[in-house]
Amino acid sequence: EDGRVYNRADIQKHIDSAEDDNLRSPVTGSPMGPTLVPAVQVQNTLHALIESGSVEDGFAERLKTFLATRKKAEAGDPE
């Protein structure tokens, strides 16, 4: 809850490793809450850039594969 965008797995580890009520932003060191909010606008922008071909690298290919797998899983495909 510091208004910044993080990789979900990384920030979740940071939150989980915080001692008691001493959760602090990894960027500013200021106190922050544990609530995570999806960065839908950032996700949509990344998807649009990748689909348009503006981003071409290993990350883009891994993300395309991940999104296709997630779409299948959400549709009930077990593979």
All heavy atoms as a GROMACS GRO file, in nm:
protein
  601
    1GLU      N    1   0.082  -0.119   0.000
    1GLU     CA    2   0.000   0.000   0.000
    1GLU      C    3   0.087   0.126   0.000
    1GLU      O    4   0.065   0.216   0.077
    1GLU     CB    5  -0.091   0.001   0.122
    1GLU     CG    6  -0.195  -0.106   0.123
    1GLU     CD    7  -0.282  -0.103   0.248
    1GLU    OE1    8  -0.259  -0.022   0.338
    1GLU    OE2    9  -0.374  -0.184   0.252
    2ASP      N   10   0.184   0.131  -0.088
    2ASP     CA   11   0.265   0.252  -0.094
    2ASP      C   12   0.249   0.324  -0.228
    2ASP      O   13   0.320   0.419  -0.257
    2ASP     CB   14   0.412   0.222  -0.065
    2ASP     CG   15   0.480   0.141  -0.173
    2ASP    OD1   16   0.413   0.095  -0.265
    2ASP    OD2   17   0.603   0.124  -0.163
    3GLY      N   18   0.154   0.277  -0.310
    3GLY     CA   19   0.125   0.344  -0.436
    3GLY      C   20   0.222   0.310  -0.548
    3GLY      O   21   0.216   0.369  -0.655
    4ARG      N   22   0.308   0.214  -0.528
    4ARG     CA   23   0.404   0.175  -0.630
    4ARG      C   24   0.366   0.041  -0.690
    4ARG      O   25   0.289  -0.034  -0.633
    4ARG     CB   26   0.544   0.168  -0.570
    4ARG     CG   27   0.585   0.300  -0.507
    4ARG     CD   28   0.734   0.307  -0.486
    4ARG     NE   29   0.776   0.423  -0.410
    4ARG     CZ   30   0.783   0.547  -0.457
    4ARG    NH1   31   0.749   0.573  -0.580
    4ARG    NH2   32   0.824   0.645  -0.380
    5VAL      N   33   0.424   0.011  -0.806
    5VAL     CA   34   0.395  -0.114  -0.874
    5VAL      C   35   0.514  -0.208  -0.855
    5VAL      O   36   0.628  -0.170  -0.881
    5VAL     CB   37   0.370  -0.091  -1.025
    5VAL    CG1   38   0.349  -0.222  -1.098
    5VAL    CG2   39   0.250   0.001  -1.045
    6TYR      N   40   0.484  -0.330  -0.808
    6TYR     CA   41   0.588  -0.430  -0.784
    6TYR      C   42   0.548  -0.560  -0.852
    6TYR      O   43   0.430  -0.585  -0.878
    6TYR     CB   44   0.601  -0.460  -0.634
    6TYR     CG   45   0.642  -0.343  -0.550
    6TYR    CD1   46   0.549  -0.269  -0.479
    6TYR    CD2   47   0.776  -0.308  -0.538
    6TYR    CE1   48   0.586  -0.162  -0.401
    6TYR    CE2   49   0.815  -0.201  -0.459
    6TYR     CZ   50   0.720  -0.128  -0.390
    6TYR     OH   51   0.758  -0.023  -0.314
    7ASN      N   52   0.645  -0.647  -0.872
    7ASN     CA   53   0.617  -0.784  -0.910
    7ASN      C   54   0.544  -0.847  -0.792
    7ASN      O   55   0.590  -0.839  -0.679
    7ASN     CB   56   0.749  -0.856  -0.938
    7ASN     CG   57   0.728  -1.003  -0.962
    7ASN    OD1   58   0.704  -1.079  -0.868
    7ASN    ND2   59   0.739  -1.044  -1.086
    8ARG      N   60   0.429  -0.907  -0.819
    8ARG     CA   61   0.345  -0.958  -0.710
    8ARG      C   62   0.418  -1.058  -0.621
    8ARG      O   63   0.408  -1.051  -0.499
    8ARG     CB   64   0.217  -1.018  -0.765
    8ARG     CG   65   0.122  -1.058  -0.654
    8ARG     CD   66  -0.011  -1.107  -0.709
    8ARG     NE   67  -0.108  -1.121  -0.604
    8ARG     CZ   68  -0.191  -1.026  -0.563
    8ARG    NH1   69  -0.190  -0.909  -0.621
    8ARG    NH2   70  -0.275  -1.047  -0.465
    9ALA      N   71   0.488  -1.154  -0.679
    9ALA     CA   72   0.558  -1.256  -0.599
    9ALA      C   73   0.663  -1.192  -0.508
    9ALA      O   74   0.676  -1.230  -0.391
    9ALA     CB   75   0.621  -1.360  -0.689
   10ASP      N   76   0.735  -1.095  -0.561
   10ASP     CA   77   0.841  -1.031  -0.482
   10ASP      C   78   0.784  -0.949  -0.368
   10ASP      O   79   0.834  -0.955  -0.255
   10ASP     CB   80   0.928  -0.942  -0.571
   10ASP     CG   81   1.010  -1.023  -0.670
   10ASP    OD1   82   1.038  -1.142  -0.641
   10ASP    OD2   83   1.046  -0.968  -0.775
   11ILE      N   84   0.679  -0.871  -0.393
   11ILE     CA   85   0.624  -0.788  -0.286
   11ILE      C   86   0.552  -0.875  -0.183
   11ILE      O   87   0.554  -0.845  -0.064
   11ILE     CB   88   0.532  -0.675  -0.340
   11ILE    CG1   89   0.506  -0.570  -0.231
   11ILE    CG2   90   0.404  -0.729  -0.396
   11ILE    CD1   91   0.626  -0.496  -0.181
   12GLN      N   92   0.495  -0.988  -0.228
   12GLN     CA   93   0.431  -1.078  -0.132
   12GLN      C   94   0.535  -1.138  -0.037
   12GLN      O   95   0.512  -1.148   0.083
   12GLN     CB   96   0.356  -1.190  -0.203
   12GLN     CG   97   0.272  -1.274  -0.110
   12GLN     CD   98   0.160  -1.195  -0.044
   12GLN    OE1   99   0.075  -1.140  -0.112
   12GLN    NE2  100   0.161  -1.188   0.089
   13LYS      N  101   0.653  -1.174  -0.090
   13LYS     CA  102   0.762  -1.223  -0.004
   13LYS      C  103   0.802  -1.116   0.096
   13LYS      O  104   0.827  -1.144   0.213
   13LYS     CB  105   0.883  -1.261  -0.088
   13LYS     CG  106   0.876  -1.393  -0.154
   13LYS     CD  107   1.009  -1.422  -0.222
   13LYS     CE  108   0.995  -1.519  -0.334
   13LYS     NZ  109   1.119  -1.537  -0.408
   14HIS      N  110   0.811  -0.992   0.049
   14HIS     CA  111   0.849  -0.880   0.136
   14HIS      C  112   0.746  -0.864   0.248
   14HIS      O  113   0.783  -0.848   0.365
   14HIS     CB  114   0.860  -0.752   0.053
   14HIS     CG  115   0.893  -0.630   0.133
   14HIS    ND1  116   1.020  -0.608   0.182
   14HIS    CD2  117   0.817  -0.527   0.175
   14HIS    CE1  118   1.020  -0.494   0.250
   14HIS    NE2  119   0.898  -0.443   0.247
   15ILE      N  120   0.619  -0.871   0.213
   15ILE     CA  121   0.512  -0.857   0.313
   15ILE      C  122   0.518  -0.973   0.412
   15ILE      O  123   0.510  -0.953   0.534
   15ILE     CB  124   0.374  -0.849   0.245
   15ILE    CG1  125   0.361  -0.717   0.169
   15ILE    CG2  126   0.261  -0.867   0.345
   15ILE    CD1  127   0.242  -0.710   0.075
   16ASP      N  128   0.533  -1.094   0.360
   16ASP     CA  129   0.535  -1.213   0.446
   16ASP      C  130   0.654  -1.214   0.542
   16ASP      O  131   0.646  -1.270   0.650
   16ASP     CB  132   0.536  -1.340   0.362
   16ASP     CG  133   0.406  -1.361   0.286
   16ASP    OD1  134   0.305  -1.295   0.319
   16ASP    OD2  135   0.406  -1.443   0.192
   17SER      N  136   0.764  -1.151   0.502
   17SER     CA  137   0.884  -1.152   0.586
   17SER      C  138   0.889  -1.037   0.687
   17SER      O  139   0.978  -1.032   0.770
   17SER     CB  140   1.010  -1.148   0.499
   17SER     OG  141   1.021  -1.024   0.434
   18ALA      N  142   0.793  -0.946   0.679
   18ALA     CA  143   0.792  -0.831   0.771
   18ALA      C  144   0.764  -0.879   0.914
   18ALA      O  145   0.685  -0.969   0.936
   18ALA     CB  146   0.686  -0.730   0.729
   19GLU      N  147   0.831  -0.816   1.008
   19GLU     CA  148   0.813  -0.851   1.149
   19GLU      C  149   0.694  -0.776   1.208
   19GLU      O  150   0.689  -0.654   1.204
   19GLU     CB  151   0.940  -0.817   1.227
   19GLU     CG  152   1.061  -0.896   1.183
   19GLU     CD  153   1.185  -0.855   1.259
   19GLU    OE1  154   1.174  -0.787   1.363
   19GLU    OE2  155   1.294  -0.891   1.215
   20ASP      N  156   0.600  -0.851   1.264
   20ASP     CA  157   0.484  -0.796   1.334
   20ASP      C  158   0.421  -0.680   1.256
   20ASP      O  159   0.383  -0.695   1.143
   20ASP     CB  160   0.522  -0.754   1.476
   20ASP     CG  161   0.574  -0.872   1.557
   20ASP    OD1  162   0.520  -0.983   1.538
   20ASP    OD2  163   0.666  -0.854   1.636
   21ASP      N  164   0.412  -0.564   1.319
   21ASP     CA  165   0.350  -0.447   1.256
   21ASP      C  166   0.454  -0.353   1.198
   21ASP      O  167   0.434  -0.232   1.194
   21ASP     CB  168   0.263  -0.372   1.358
   21ASP     CG  169   0.143  -0.455   1.400
   21ASP    OD1  170   0.096  -0.536   1.318
   21ASP    OD2  171   0.096  -0.438   1.513
   22ASN      N  172   0.565  -0.407   1.153
   22ASN     CA  173   0.675  -0.324   1.105
   22ASN      C  174   0.693  -0.334   0.953
   22ASN      O  175   0.803  -0.335   0.903
   22ASN     CB  176   0.806  -0.362   1.176
   22ASN     CG  177   0.912  -0.256   1.157
   22ASN    OD1  178   0.882  -0.140   1.137
   22ASN    ND2  179   1.037  -0.298   1.162
   23LEU      N  180   0.582  -0.340   0.879
   23LEU     CA  181   0.588  -0.348   0.733
   23LEU      C  182   0.622  -0.211   0.676
   23LEU      O  183   0.556  -0.112   0.704
   23LEU     CB  184   0.454  -0.398   0.677
   23LEU     CG  185   0.446  -0.412   0.525
   23LEU    CD1  186   0.554  -0.507   0.473
   23LEU    CD2  187   0.308  -0.461   0.486
   24ARG      N  188   0.727  -0.208   0.596
   24ARG     CA  189   0.773  -0.082   0.537
   24ARG      C  190   0.792  -0.098   0.387
   24ARG      O  191   0.825  -0.205   0.338
   24ARG     CB  192   0.904  -0.039   0.601
   24ARG     CG  193   0.888  -0.014   0.750
   24ARG     CD  194   1.000   0.074   0.804
   24ARG     NE  195   0.968   0.117   0.939
   24ARG     CZ  196   0.904   0.228   0.970
   24ARG    NH1  197   0.864   0.310   0.876
   24ARG    NH2  198   0.881   0.261   1.095
   25SER      N  199   0.772   0.012   0.316
   25SER     CA  200   0.791   0.014   0.173
   25SER      C  201   0.936  -0.020   0.139
   25SER      O  202   1.028   0.037   0.196
   25SER     CB  203   0.758   0.153   0.118
   25SER     OG  204   0.807   0.166  -0.014
   26PRO      N  205   0.958  -0.111   0.043
   26PRO     CA  206   1.095  -0.141   0.004
   26PRO      C  207   1.163  -0.026  -0.070
   26PRO      O  208   1.285  -0.022  -0.080
   26PRO     CB  209   1.082  -0.264  -0.085
   26PRO     CG  210   0.941  -0.269  -0.127
   26PRO     CD  211   0.861  -0.196  -0.024
   27VAL      N  212   1.086   0.069  -0.118
   27VAL     CA  213   1.142   0.183  -0.191
   27VAL      C  214   1.170   0.301  -0.098
   27VAL      O  215   1.280   0.358  -0.099
   27VAL     CB  216   1.048   0.228  -0.305
   27VAL    CG1  217   1.098   0.356  -0.370
   27VAL    CG2  218   1.034   0.118  -0.408
   28THR      N  219   1.072   0.337  -0.016
   28THR     CA  220   1.086   0.459   0.065
   28THR      C  221   1.121   0.432   0.211
   28THR      O  222   1.166   0.521   0.280
   28THR     CB  223   0.954   0.540   0.064
   28THR    OG1  224   0.852   0.463   0.131
   28THR    CG2  225   0.912   0.572  -0.079
   29GLY      N  226   1.093   0.310   0.258
   29GLY     CA  227   1.115   0.279   0.399
   29GLY      C  228   1.002   0.329   0.488
   29GLY      O  229   1.006   0.311   0.609
   30SER      N  230   0.902   0.389   0.429
   30SER     CA  231   0.788   0.439   0.507
   30SER      C  232   0.694   0.324   0.542
   30SER      O  233   0.687   0.225   0.469
   30SER     CB  234   0.709   0.542   0.426
   30SER     OG  235   0.791   0.652   0.396
   31PRO      N  236   0.619   0.337   0.652
   31PRO     CA  237   0.522   0.233   0.687
   31PRO      C  238   0.421   0.214   0.574
   31PRO      O  239   0.384   0.310   0.506
   31PRO     CB  240   0.454   0.289   0.811
   31PRO     CG  241   0.549   0.387   0.868
   31PRO     CD  242   0.621   0.446   0.751
   32MET      N  243   0.382   0.089   0.552
   32MET     CA  244   0.282   0.060   0.451
   32MET      C  245   0.194  -0.055   0.498
   32MET      O  246   0.232  -0.131   0.587
   32MET     CB  247   0.346   0.026   0.316
   32MET     CG  248   0.427  -0.102   0.312
   32MET     SD  249   0.494  -0.136   0.148
   32MET     CE  250   0.381  -0.263   0.093
   33GLY      N  251   0.077  -0.068   0.439
   33GLY     CA  252  -0.014  -0.176   0.472
   33GLY      C  253   0.012  -0.297   0.385
   33GLY      O  254   0.083  -0.290   0.286
   34PRO      N  255  -0.050  -0.411   0.419
   34PRO     CA  256  -0.026  -0.535   0.347
   34PRO      C  257  -0.120  -0.562   0.228
   34PRO      O  258  -0.105  -0.663   0.160
   34PRO     CB  259  -0.048  -0.641   0.455
   34PRO     CG  260  -0.155  -0.580   0.541
   34PRO     CD  261  -0.125  -0.432   0.543
   35THR      N  262  -0.214  -0.472   0.201
   35THR     CA  263  -0.312  -0.497   0.096
   35THR      C  264  -0.249  -0.482  -0.042
   35THR      O  265  -0.185  -0.380  -0.070
   35THR     CB  266  -0.431  -0.402   0.110
   35THR    OG1  267  -0.487  -0.418   0.239
   35THR    CG2  268  -0.536  -0.430   0.005
   36LEU      N  269  -0.269  -0.582  -0.128
   36LEU     CA  270  -0.220  -0.576  -0.265
   36LEU      C  271  -0.337  -0.549  -0.358
   36LEU      O  272  -0.443  -0.609  -0.345
   36LEU     CB  273  -0.153  -0.708  -0.304
   36LEU     CG  274  -0.030  -0.747  -0.223
   36LEU    CD1  275   0.023  -0.881  -0.270
   36LEU    CD2  276   0.076  -0.641  -0.233
   37VAL      N  277  -0.316  -0.460  -0.454
   37VAL     CA  278  -0.419  -0.423  -0.550
   37VAL      C  279  -0.363  -0.447  -0.690
   37VAL      O  280  -0.254  -0.400  -0.721
   37VAL     CB  281  -0.458  -0.273  -0.534
   37VAL    CG1  282  -0.562  -0.234  -0.635
   37VAL    CG2  283  -0.504  -0.245  -0.393
   38PRO      N  284  -0.434  -0.522  -0.774
   38PRO     CA  285  -0.384  -0.546  -0.909
   38PRO      C  286  -0.364  -0.414  -0.985
   38PRO      O  287  -0.447  -0.324  -0.977
   38PRO     CB  288  -0.495  -0.629  -0.975
   38PRO     CG  289  -0.574  -0.686  -0.863
   38PRO     CD  290  -0.563  -0.587  -0.749
   39ALA      N  291  -0.254  -0.406  -1.057
   39ALA     CA  292  -0.224  -0.288  -1.138
   39ALA      C  293  -0.278  -0.312  -1.279
   39ALA      O  294  -0.202  -0.332  -1.374
   39ALA     CB  295  -0.073  -0.261  -1.138
   40VAL      N  296  -0.409  -0.308  -1.291
   40VAL     CA  297  -0.476  -0.344  -1.417
   40VAL      C  298  -0.431  -0.254  -1.532
   40VAL      O  299  -0.406  -0.301  -1.643
   40VAL     CB  300  -0.630  -0.339  -1.400
   40VAL    CG1  301  -0.700  -0.366  -1.531
   40VAL    CG2  302  -0.673  -0.439  -1.293
   41GLN      N  303  -0.417  -0.126  -1.506
   41GLN     CA  304  -0.376  -0.034  -1.613
   41GLN      C  305  -0.236  -0.068  -1.664
   41GLN      O  306  -0.210  -0.066  -1.783
   41GLN     CB  307  -0.382   0.110  -1.562
   41GLN     CG  308  -0.372   0.212  -1.672
   41GLN     CD  309  -0.404   0.352  -1.621
   41GLN    OE1  310  -0.410   0.376  -1.502
   41GLN    NE2  311  -0.424   0.444  -1.713
   42VAL      N  312  -0.146  -0.103  -1.572
   42VAL     CA  313  -0.010  -0.141  -1.611
   42VAL      C  314  -0.014  -0.272  -1.690
   42VAL      O  315   0.052  -0.286  -1.793
   42VAL     CB  316   0.082  -0.154  -1.487
   42VAL    CG1  317   0.217  -0.210  -1.525
   42VAL    CG2  318   0.097  -0.020  -1.419
   43GLN      N  319  -0.092  -0.368  -1.642
   43GLN     CA  320  -0.105  -0.497  -1.712
   43GLN      C  321  -0.159  -0.476  -1.853
   43GLN      O  322  -0.106  -0.533  -1.950
   43GLN     CB  323  -0.198  -0.591  -1.636
   43GLN     CG  324  -0.142  -0.638  -1.504
   43GLN     CD  325  -0.246  -0.713  -1.420
   43GLN    OE1  326  -0.364  -0.716  -1.453
   43GLN    NE2  327  -0.200  -0.773  -1.312
   44ASN      N  328  -0.263  -0.394  -1.866
   44ASN     CA  329  -0.321  -0.369  -1.998
   44ASN      C  330  -0.222  -0.301  -2.092
   44ASN      O  331  -0.216  -0.334  -2.211
   44ASN     CB  332  -0.447  -0.284  -1.985
   44ASN     CG  333  -0.561  -0.360  -1.921
   44ASN    OD1  334  -0.561  -0.483  -1.915
   44ASN    ND2  335  -0.659  -0.288  -1.870
   45THR      N  336  -0.143  -0.209  -2.040
   45THR     CA  337  -0.043  -0.140  -2.122
   45THR      C  338   0.064  -0.238  -2.169
   45THR      O  339   0.103  -0.238  -2.286
   45THR     CB  340   0.022  -0.025  -2.043
   45THR    OG1  341  -0.081   0.069  -2.007
   45THR    CG2  342   0.128   0.046  -2.125
   46LEU      N  343   0.112  -0.324  -2.078
   46LEU     CA  344   0.211  -0.425  -2.116
   46LEU      C  345   0.156  -0.518  -2.223
   46LEU      O  346   0.224  -0.548  -2.322
   46LEU     CB  347   0.255  -0.507  -1.994
   46LEU     CG  348   0.349  -0.438  -1.897
   46LEU    CD1  349   0.369  -0.524  -1.773
   46LEU    CD2  350   0.482  -0.409  -1.963
   47HIS      N  351   0.032  -0.565  -2.204
   47HIS     CA  352  -0.028  -0.653  -2.304
   47HIS      C  353  -0.037  -0.584  -2.439
   47HIS      O  354  -0.005  -0.645  -2.542
   47HIS     CB  355  -0.166  -0.697  -2.260
   47HIS     CG  356  -0.165  -0.782  -2.137
   47HIS    ND1  357  -0.280  -0.826  -2.076
   47HIS    CD2  358  -0.065  -0.833  -2.062
   47HIS    CE1  359  -0.250  -0.898  -1.971
   47HIS    NE2  360  -0.120  -0.903  -1.960
   48ALA      N  361  -0.080  -0.459  -2.441
   48ALA     CA  362  -0.093  -0.386  -2.568
   48ALA      C  363   0.043  -0.369  -2.636
   48ALA      O  364   0.054  -0.384  -2.758
   48ALA     CB  365  -0.158  -0.250  -2.542
   49LEU      N  366   0.146  -0.337  -2.559
   49LEU     CA  367   0.280  -0.320  -2.616
   49LEU      C  368   0.332  -0.451  -2.674
   49LEU      O  369   0.391  -0.453  -2.782
   49LEU     CB  370   0.377  -0.268  -2.509
   49LEU     CG  371   0.358  -0.123  -2.468
   49LEU    CD1  372   0.442  -0.092  -2.344
   49LEU    CD2  373   0.396  -0.029  -2.582
   50ILE      N  374   0.309  -0.559  -2.603
   50ILE     CA  375   0.357  -0.689  -2.651
   50ILE      C  376   0.280  -0.731  -2.776
   50ILE      O  377   0.340  -0.772  -2.876
   50ILE     CB  378   0.346  -0.794  -2.540
   50ILE    CG1  379   0.452  -0.764  -2.432
   50ILE    CG2  380   0.362  -0.936  -2.594
   50ILE    CD1  381   0.433  -0.840  -2.304
   51GLU      N  382   0.149  -0.719  -2.772
   51GLU     CA  383   0.068  -0.760  -2.886
   51GLU      C  384   0.098  -0.674  -3.011
   51GLU      O  385   0.088  -0.724  -3.122
   51GLU     CB  386  -0.081  -0.754  -2.852
   51GLU     CG  387  -0.123  -0.858  -2.750
   51GLU     CD  388  -0.093  -1.000  -2.792
   51GLU    OE1  389  -0.115  -1.034  -2.911
   51GLU    OE2  390  -0.046  -1.078  -2.707
   52SER      N  391   0.133  -0.549  -2.991
   52SER     CA  392   0.163  -0.462  -3.104
   52SER      C  393   0.302  -0.488  -3.163
   52SER      O  394   0.335  -0.438  -3.269
   52SER     CB  395   0.153  -0.315  -3.063
   52SER     OG  396   0.264  -0.279  -2.981
   53GLY      N  397   0.382  -0.565  -3.090
   53GLY     CA  398   0.519  -0.592  -3.136
   53GLY      C  399   0.618  -0.487  -3.092
   53GLY      O  400   0.734  -0.491  -3.132
   54SER      N  401   0.575  -0.392  -3.011
   54SER     CA  402   0.665  -0.286  -2.964
   54SER      C  403   0.770  -0.340  -2.867
   54SER      O  404   0.876  -0.281  -2.853
   54SER     CB  405   0.586  -0.174  -2.896
   54SER     OG  406   0.499  -0.113  -2.987
   55VAL      N  407   0.738  -0.450  -2.800
   55VAL     CA  408   0.831  -0.511  -2.706
   55VAL      C  409   0.864  -0.649  -2.760
   55VAL      O  410   0.777  -0.734  -2.772
   55VAL     CB  411   0.769  -0.524  -2.565
   55VAL    CG1  412   0.863  -0.597  -2.472
   55VAL    CG2  413   0.731  -0.388  -2.511
   56GLU      N  414   0.987  -0.671  -2.796
   56GLU     CA  415   1.030  -0.801  -2.846
   56GLU      C  416   1.155  -0.844  -2.772
   56GLU      O  417   1.264  -0.795  -2.796
   56GLU     CB  418   1.060  -0.794  -2.996
   56GLU     CG  419   0.937  -0.785  -3.083
   56GLU     CD  420   0.851  -0.911  -3.077
   56GLU    OE1  421   0.904  -1.021  -3.054
   56GLU    OE2  422   0.729  -0.896  -3.095
   57ASP      N  423   1.139  -0.932  -2.679
   57ASP     CA  424   1.253  -0.992  -2.610
   57ASP      C  425   1.205  -1.117  -2.539
   57ASP      O  426   1.091  -1.158  -2.553
   57ASP     CB  427   1.320  -0.894  -2.514
   57ASP     CG  428   1.232  -0.854  -2.396
   57ASP    OD1  429   1.122  -0.909  -2.381
   57ASP    OD2  430   1.274  -0.768  -2.318
   58GLY      N  431   1.291  -1.179  -2.463
   58GLY     CA  432   1.255  -1.300  -2.391
   58GLY      C  433   1.140  -1.279  -2.295
   58GLY      O  434   1.055  -1.366  -2.278
   59PHE      N  435   1.135  -1.164  -2.231
   59PHE     CA  436   1.027  -1.133  -2.137
   59PHE      C  437   0.893  -1.138  -2.208
   59PHE      O  438   0.797  -1.196  -2.159
   59PHE     CB  439   1.048  -0.997  -2.072
   59PHE     CG  440   0.928  -0.951  -1.992
   59PHE    CD1  441   0.903  -1.004  -1.868
   59PHE    CD2  442   0.841  -0.857  -2.044
   59PHE    CE1  443   0.792  -0.963  -1.794
   59PHE    CE2  444   0.730  -0.816  -1.972
   59PHE     CZ  445   0.706  -0.869  -1.847
   60ALA      N  446   0.887  -1.076  -2.325
   60ALA     CA  447   0.762  -1.071  -2.399
   60ALA      C  448   0.716  -1.212  -2.435
   60ALA      O  449   0.598  -1.245  -2.420
   60ALA     CB  450   0.777  -0.987  -2.526
   61GLU      N  451   0.808  -1.298  -2.477
   61GLU     CA  452   0.771  -1.434  -2.513
   61GLU      C  453   0.725  -1.513  -2.391
   61GLU      O  454   0.627  -1.587  -2.398
   61GLU     CB  455   0.889  -1.505  -2.581
   61GLU     CG  456   0.919  -1.452  -2.719
   61GLU     CD  457   0.797  -1.451  -2.810
   61GLU    OE1  458   0.724  -1.553  -2.817
   61GLU    OE2  459   0.772  -1.348  -2.875
   62ARG      N  460   0.794  -1.496  -2.277
   62ARG     CA  461   0.753  -1.565  -2.154
   62ARG      C  462   0.615  -1.517  -2.109
   62ARG      O  463   0.532  -1.597  -2.066
   62ARG     CB  464   0.856  -1.545  -2.044
   62ARG     CG  465   0.985  -1.622  -2.066
   62ARG     CD  466   1.076  -1.620  -1.945
   62ARG     NE  467   1.104  -1.488  -1.893
   62ARG     CZ  468   1.201  -1.406  -1.936
   62ARG    NH1  469   1.281  -1.444  -2.034
   62ARG    NH2  470   1.220  -1.288  -1.881
   63LEU      N  471   0.591  -1.387  -2.122
   63LEU     CA  472   0.461  -1.334  -2.080
   63LEU      C  473   0.350  -1.385  -2.172
   63LEU      O  474   0.242  -1.422  -2.125
   63LEU     CB  475   0.464  -1.181  -2.078
   63LEU     CG  476   0.336  -1.114  -2.027
   63LEU    CD1  477   0.302  -1.162  -1.886
   63LEU    CD2  478   0.349  -0.963  -2.029
   64LYS      N  479   0.375  -1.392  -2.301
   64LYS     CA  480   0.275  -1.445  -2.394
   64LYS      C  481   0.240  -1.589  -2.357
   64LYS      O  482   0.123  -1.627  -2.355
   64LYS     CB  483   0.328  -1.440  -2.538
   64LYS     CG  484   0.323  -1.303  -2.601
   64LYS     CD  485   0.375  -1.311  -2.744
   64LYS     CE  486   0.386  -1.175  -2.807
   64LYS     NZ  487   0.438  -1.182  -2.945
   65THR      N  488   0.343  -1.669  -2.328
   65THR     CA  489   0.320  -1.809  -2.290
   65THR      C  490   0.241  -1.817  -2.161
   65THR      O  491   0.144  -1.895  -2.149
   65THR     CB  492   0.455  -1.882  -2.275
   65THR    OG1  493   0.524  -1.876  -2.400
   65THR    CG2  494   0.435  -2.027  -2.234
   66PHE      N  495   0.278  -1.737  -2.063
   66PHE     CA  496   0.208  -1.735  -1.935
   66PHE      C  497   0.062  -1.696  -1.953
   66PHE      O  498  -0.028  -1.761  -1.900
   66PHE     CB  499   0.277  -1.638  -1.839
   66PHE     CG  500   0.196  -1.610  -1.715
   66PHE    CD1  501   0.191  -1.702  -1.611
   66PHE    CD2  502   0.123  -1.493  -1.703
   66PHE    CE1  503   0.116  -1.677  -1.498
   66PHE    CE2  504   0.047  -1.467  -1.590
   66PHE     CZ  505   0.044  -1.560  -1.487
   67LEU      N  506   0.036  -1.593  -2.030
   67LEU     CA  507  -0.102  -1.546  -2.050
   67LEU      C  508  -0.186  -1.651  -2.122
   67LEU      O  509  -0.303  -1.671  -2.089
   67LEU     CB  510  -0.102  -1.414  -2.127
   67LEU     CG  511  -0.043  -1.295  -2.051
   67LEU    CD1  512  -0.033  -1.173  -2.143
   67LEU    CD2  513  -0.123  -1.263  -1.927
   68ALA      N  514  -0.128  -1.718  -2.220
   68ALA     CA  515  -0.201  -1.823  -2.291
   68ALA      C  516  -0.234  -1.938  -2.197
   68ALA      O  517  -0.346  -1.991  -2.199
   68ALA     CB  518  -0.120  -1.872  -2.411
   69THR      N  519  -0.138  -1.976  -2.113
   69THR     CA  520  -0.161  -2.084  -2.016
   69THR      C  521  -0.267  -2.045  -1.916
   69THR      O  522  -0.356  -2.124  -1.883
   69THR     CB  523  -0.029  -2.118  -1.943
   69THR    OG1  524   0.069  -2.155  -2.040
   69THR    CG2  525  -0.049  -2.232  -1.844
   70ARG      N  526  -0.261  -1.921  -1.867
   70ARG     CA  527  -0.360  -1.874  -1.770
   70ARG      C  528  -0.500  -1.872  -1.832
   70ARG      O  529  -0.598  -1.911  -1.770
   70ARG     CB  530  -0.322  -1.737  -1.717
   70ARG     CG  531  -0.419  -1.690  -1.608
   70ARG     CD  532  -0.373  -1.566  -1.540
   70ARG     NE  533  -0.389  -1.453  -1.629
   70ARG     CZ  534  -0.359  -1.328  -1.596
   70ARG    NH1  535  -0.309  -1.301  -1.478
   70ARG    NH2  536  -0.376  -1.231  -1.682
   71LYS      N  537  -0.508  -1.829  -1.957
   71LYS     CA  538  -0.638  -1.823  -2.025
   71LYS      C  539  -0.698  -1.964  -2.036
   71LYS      O  540  -0.817  -1.984  -2.013
   71LYS     CB  541  -0.621  -1.761  -2.163
   71LYS     CG  542  -0.750  -1.736  -2.236
   71LYS     CD  543  -0.725  -1.661  -2.366
   71LYS     CE  544  -0.855  -1.628  -2.434
   71LYS     NZ  545  -0.835  -1.552  -2.558
   72LYS      N  546  -0.614  -2.063  -2.072
   72LYS     CA  547  -0.661  -2.201  -2.079
   72LYS      C  548  -0.707  -2.249  -1.942
   72LYS      O  549  -0.811  -2.315  -1.931
   72LYS     CB  550  -0.550  -2.292  -2.130
   72LYS     CG  551  -0.522  -2.280  -2.277
   72LYS     CD  552  -0.411  -2.377  -2.316
   72LYS     CE  553  -0.375  -2.367  -2.461
   72LYS     NZ  554  -0.266  -2.459  -2.496
   73ALA      N  555  -0.630  -2.221  -1.839
   73ALA     CA  556  -0.663  -2.265  -1.704
   73ALA      C  557  -0.796  -2.204  -1.659
   73ALA      O  558  -0.880  -2.271  -1.599
   73ALA     CB  559  -0.553  -2.228  -1.607
   74GLU      N  560  -0.816  -2.077  -1.688
   74GLU     CA  561  -0.941  -2.010  -1.651
   74GLU      C  562  -1.060  -2.068  -1.725
   74GLU      O  563  -1.173  -2.064  -1.677
   74GLU     CB  564  -0.930  -1.859  -1.676
   74GLU     CG  565  -0.836  -1.790  -1.577
   74GLU     CD  566  -0.809  -1.645  -1.612
   74GLU    OE1  567  -0.843  -1.599  -1.723
   74GLU    OE2  568  -0.749  -1.575  -1.527
   75ALA      N  569  -1.034  -2.124  -1.844
   75ALA     CA  570  -1.141  -2.186  -1.924
   75ALA      C  571  -1.164  -2.331  -1.882
   75ALA      O  572  -1.251  -2.398  -1.938
   75ALA     CB  573  -1.107  -2.178  -2.072
   76GLY      N  574  -1.083  -2.381  -1.787
   76GLY     CA  575  -1.102  -2.517  -1.738
   76GLY      C  576  -1.012  -2.621  -1.800
   76GLY      O  577  -1.026  -2.740  -1.773
   77ASP      N  578  -0.919  -2.580  -1.885
   77ASP     CA  579  -0.826  -2.675  -1.946
   77ASP      C  580  -0.722  -2.717  -1.841
   77ASP      O  581  -0.649  -2.634  -1.789
   77ASP     CB  582  -0.756  -2.608  -2.064
   77ASP     CG  583  -0.670  -2.704  -2.145
   77ASP    OD1  584  -0.635  -2.812  -2.094
   77ASP    OD2  585  -0.637  -2.670  -2.259
   78PRO      N  586  -0.713  -2.848  -1.809
   78PRO     CA  587  -0.621  -2.891  -1.705
   78PRO      C  588  -0.474  -2.891  -1.747
   78PRO      O  589  -0.387  -2.911  -1.664
   78PRO     CB  590  -0.667  -3.034  -1.675
   78PRO     CG  591  -0.729  -3.081  -1.802
   78PRO     CD  592  -0.790  -2.958  -1.864
   79GLU      N  593  -0.444  -2.873  -1.875
   79GLU     CA  594  -0.304  -2.877  -1.918
   79GLU      C  595  -0.248  -2.741  -1.936
   79GLU      O  596  -0.263  -2.654  -1.993
   79GLU     CB  597  -0.292  -2.958  -2.045
   79GLU     CG  598  -0.329  -3.103  -2.017
   79GLU     CD  599  -0.306  -3.193  -2.136
   79GLU    OE1  600  -0.222  -3.162  -2.220
   79GLU    OE2  601  -0.373  -3.294  -2.142
   0.00000   0.00000   0.00000
